[in-house]
């Protein structure tokens, strides 16, 4: 049984899409920096696909050609696809810390949420230094 022309059209379009969108488009290749950090780009990929067609002509055999088949009816079709790649951010791994650095800030709340772990670490460091200074204080006695 011969393939219908729309099958060939869809197969060709899907193969082209597969070539355009691969895993390296979504999660990029890791980049090592001189200071030892590793940066991995992350993107959002969206795509759409449409195909259609129809057979045009007489649906019943005419008196002139009683042995007419579907292959004798002309086929018209088309397909289209669209791909959008949007950078979302970067995974940055340095030492024992992994951070997601967004490619764009939509709101100031995003920046605040990102700074919370950094602020907590700074508060812990200040508290530790204060406790260490208190432990080093030498009591003064009267002579």
Secondary structure, DSSP 8 states (H G I E B T S, - for coil): ----HHHHHHHHHHHHHHHH--HHHHB---EE-TTS-EEEEEEEEEEEEEEEEEEES-SS--SS-TT--GGGSEEEEEEEEEEEEEEEEEEEEETTEEEEEESS-SSHHHHHHHHHHHHHHHHHHHHHHHHHHHHH-------
